[in-house]
Amino acid sequence: MYNPEYRIYMFILLLGLLISAGVIAYPLDGLEHSGIRRLQTAQQVQAGERQGTRLPEGALHSMQQIHPRLLQQPDLQLPAQDSRLNEQLLDLLDDKQDDYSLAVLDLSDPLRPVFAEHRGSVLRNPGSVGKLLVATALFQALADTYPDDIERRLGVLRETMIRADGFIQRDHHKVQIRDPDTGLREYRALREGDQGSLWEYLDWMLSASSNAAASMVMQQAMLLIEFGRDYPPDEAQKTAFFEQKGRSKLGEIFQQAVIAPIRRNGLDPGQLRQGSFFTRAGNKAVPVTTSHASTHSLMQFLLALEKGAIVDAFSSREIKRLMYMTEKRIRYASSPALRQAAVYFKSGSLYQCKPETDFKCYKYHGNVKNYMNSVAIVEDD
């Protein structure tokens, strides 16, 4: 049923500009539920007990306030494009229309959704937006292993401790790490040997956009497929799996773990696919393929998420919580107009350089490719 308390908007952009950065996610009261230790620091900052930036009202929702909004409308599909909204999008883009792919879905009244898109079928590498598909892969593997036991899934997420290995090489994205012995906090890129729970690796992947964490989550999805209820394997078993299984079989398991869930969740891998790891070491260890996405397919993903149809209602809710912005808001989400709004966000960039006179190549300033991809759900009163 339509809930008049919220106006819900979904935005998808695949475009060429600007930079990539991470944002801190998950509701602040989720510490006990998830065991994500970073949330304790965030709570202390908000309470004035530690130095840091306090959050706007829209970033202070409780866990119970964050859930799929369209559970009662499982049959809702993207409507035909609204001509007026489409004209507004084109006016907004002006003479840059060929540089953008854009989709907007207005669910202010879910019984009468309004949709528009521009160049919605254009395929591009999704960059870090593809990490949403990695989260889907992990939650799908958990659901397949424990289909009727949510508490056991939660236990695996909280209690499975992951030690970063060679799959993380190389990555520059910084994450918040607590020393398990001293409790001291660091903000740096993951290093081999760093430990965190499976849930913390999901958080590092989506909040800080850590490529190293993403590759470790993909690795763990493969191991969960292989070992089932005997997961997690010990270090010797894990090493033997990747060294002795054979590349062909590893490729099959990768497809089953990471790509097959897209089709299983009603989406088209021809339009939406995370086909490789986010680190060179992962791609060297396992046969992979290419990655691509369109704005239309990403909008279908977000709509399915709101219907609780990405794996199941539990998984959809947890993925949405992992997208919830609860620290510094960046880029499109930083507008003062959104201070009261809950924002769920994932972005990522892809750049490439070539030799050019008087040109210096550095991050996010490519002269061959310079893409910015973003997805967002905005909920406001």
CORGI-V98006 format. One record per residue. N is the residue number from 1. SS is DSSP state (a for helix, b for strand, c for the rest). OMEGA is omega in whole degrees, -180 to 180 (* if undefined). NEAR is the number of other ideal C-beta (glycine too) atoms within 12 Angstrom. Layout:
BEGIN
n = (N:N)
ss = (SS:SS)
omega = (OMEGA:OMEGA)
near = (NEAR:NEAR)
END
This chain:
BEGIN
n = (1:2:3:4:5:6:7:8:9:10:11:12:13:14:15:16:17:18:19:20:21:22:23:24:25:26:27:28:29:30:31:32:33:34:35:36:37:38:39:40:41:42:43:44:45:46:47:48:49:50:51:52:53:54:55:56:57:58:59:60:61:62:63:64:65:66:67:68:69:70:71:72:73:74:75:76:77:78:79:80:81:82:83:84:85:86:87:88:89:90:91:92:93:94:95:96:97:98:99:100:101:102:103:104:105:106:107:108:109:110:111:112:113:114:115:116:117:118:119:120:121:122:123:124:125:126:127:128:129:130:131:132:133:134:135:136:137:138:139:140:141:142:143:144:145:146:147:148:149:150:151:152:153:154:155:156:157:158:159:160:161:162:163:164:165:166:167:168:169:170:171:172:173:174:175:176:177:178:179:180:181:182:183:184:185:186:187:188:189:190:191:192:193:194:195:196:197:198:199:200:201:202:203:204:205:206:207:208:209:210:211:212:213:214:215:216:217:218:219:220:221:222:223:224:225:226:227:228:229:230:231:232:233:234:235:236:237:238:239:240:241:242:243:244:245:246:247:248:249:250:251:252:253:254:255:256:257:258:259:260:261:262:263:264:265:266:267:268:269:270:271:272:273:274:275:276:277:278:279:280:281:282:283:284:285:286:287:288:289:290:291:292:293:294:295:296:297:298:299:300:301:302:303:304:305:306:307:308:309:310:311:312:313:314:315:316:317:318:319:320:321:322:323:324:325:326:327:328:329:330:331:332:333:334:335:336:337:338:339:340:341:342:343:344:345:346:347:348:349:350:351:352:353:354:355:356:357:358:359:360:361:362:363:364:365:366:367:368:369:370:371:372:373:374:375:376:377:378:379:380:381)
ss = (c:c:c:c:c:c:b:b:b:b:b:b:b:b:b:c:c:c:c:c:c:c:c:c:b:c:c:a:a:a:a:a:a:a:c:c:c:a:a:a:a:a:a:a:a:a:c:c:c:c:c:c:c:c:c:c:a:a:a:c:c:c:a:a:a:c:c:c:c:c:c:c:c:c:c:c:c:c:c:c:b:c:a:a:a:a:a:a:a:a:a:a:a:a:a:a:a:a:a:b:b:b:b:b:b:b:c:c:c:a:a:a:c:b:b:b:b:b:c:c:c:c:c:b:c:c:a:a:a:a:a:a:a:a:a:a:a:a:a:a:a:a:a:a:a:c:c:c:c:a:a:a:a:a:a:a:a:a:a:c:b:b:b:c:c:a:a:a:c:c:c:c:c:b:b:b:b:b:c:c:c:c:c:c:b:b:b:b:b:c:c:c:c:c:b:b:b:a:a:a:a:a:a:a:a:a:c:c:c:c:a:a:a:a:a:a:a:a:a:a:a:a:a:a:a:a:a:a:a:a:c:c:c:c:a:a:a:a:a:a:a:a:a:a:c:c:a:a:a:a:a:a:a:a:a:a:a:a:a:a:a:a:a:a:c:c:c:c:c:c:c:b:b:c:c:c:c:c:c:a:a:a:a:a:a:c:c:c:c:c:c:b:b:c:a:a:a:a:a:a:a:a:a:a:a:a:c:c:c:c:c:c:a:a:a:a:a:a:a:a:a:a:a:b:b:c:c:c:c:c:a:a:a:a:c:a:a:a:c:c:c:b:b:b:b:b:b:b:b:b:b:b:c:c:c:c:c:c:c:c:c:c:c:c:c:c:c:c:b:b:b:b:b:b:b:b:b:b:b:b:c)
omega = (179:176:-175:-179:-174:163:-176:178:174:-179:173:176:167:-170:-177:175:166:-169:177:175:-180:174:-179:-173:-180:-178:-173:-180:-177:-176:-178:-179:-172:-174:178:-171:179:-177:178:177:-180:177:-179:177:-178:-180:-179:-179:-179:-179:179:-179:177:-171:172:-175:-178:-180:-174:178:177:177:-176:178:-175:-178:176:-173:-173:-179:-178:179:-175:-177:-178:177:176:-180:173:-178:176:-173:-179:179:179:177:178:177:-179:177:179:-178:176:-176:179:-174:-177:-178:-171:161:-170:176:179:176:179:179:176:171:-177:177:179:-178:179:-172:172:176:178:-178:-173:-177:-179:-179:174:173:-175:-177:-175:173:177:178:172:178:175:176:177:-180:-178:-180:176:179:177:-179:179:-178:-179:-173:-175:-174:180:-179:178:176:179:179:178:-179:-177:-166:180:179:-177:175:-179:179:-175:179:-175:-174:-8:-177:-179:-175:-178:177:176:-176:175:176:-176:-179:-175:-177:-180:-175:175:176:-174:175:177:176:177:-178:178:-177:175:177:177:178:178:176:174:180:178:-179:-173:-178:180:-180:-179:175:179:179:180:179:177:178:177:176:-178:176:177:-180:178:175:-176:-170:177:-177:173:175:5:175:172:-175:180:178:179:180:180:179:-176:-179:-171:-175:-177:-173:-180:-180:177:178:179:-179:176:178:-180:-175:-168:-174:-179:180:179:179:-179:180:172:-180:-174:178:175:179:-175:-176:166:-169:-177:174:180:177:-180:-178:177:-180:177:-175:-173:176:-176:178:-177:178:177:178:171:178:-180:-179:178:176:176:178:-179:178:177:178:-180:177:-177:-173:171:-173:177:-175:178:-177:179:-180:-178:176:178:177:179:177:-173:-177:-178:168:-176:177:-174:172:-174:-177:-174:-180:176:180:-177:-177:-179:-173:168:-177:177:-161:168:179:177:-178:177:-179:-180:-177:171:180:180:-178:177:178:177:-179:172:-169:173:178:-179:175:172:176:176:-173:169:179:179:169:-179:167:179:177:-178:178:*)
near = (13:19:23:14:14:27:26:38:36:44:39:46:45:42:36:28:25:24:24:34:31:39:37:38:46:45:40:35:24:34:24:16:25:34:28:41:32:37:33:25:28:37:27:19:25:26:16:11:13:15:11:21:17:22:29:25:19:31:37:26:32:18:25:12:24:37:30:37:39:35:24:18:25:19:13:29:19:31:21:13:26:21:13:15:26:24:15:19:32:23:15:20:23:12:10:19:19:15:21:32:38:41:42:41:43:29:36:25:22:32:16:15:31:29:35:35:36:34:27:31:23:31:26:37:30:44:40:41:47:45:48:51:50:50:48:47:46:48:44:35:42:41:31:27:31:26:18:12:16:22:15:20:32:26:23:35:43:27:20:33:24:42:27:36:27:26:37:39:25:24:34:23:34:23:39:34:32:25:16:17:7:9:12:14:21:18:20:21:27:41:22:20:16:30:24:41:32:40:42:41:47:47:48:48:52:48:45:43:42:43:44:42:48:50:44:47:52:50:48:47:47:42:40:38:36:30:24:17:20:16:34:31:24:16:16:11:18:29:19:16:29:29:15:14:24:15:17:12:19:31:23:20:32:38:29:24:40:47:39:27:40:38:21:25:34:24:33:22:28:19:27:41:36:47:32:34:42:44:35:20:27:39:27:19:31:36:24:30:19:18:34:34:48:35:41:34:41:51:44:35:46:46:39:39:45:40:32:27:31:40:38:31:26:30:37:38:35:43:47:48:42:47:46:46:45:46:36:25:33:28:31:29:35:24:18:12:16:30:22:21:32:40:44:46:47:51:45:46:37:34:26:18:18:12:10:12:7:7:13:12:18:13:18:26:22:25:19:16:22:26:35:37:46:45:50:41:44:37:34:23:18)
END
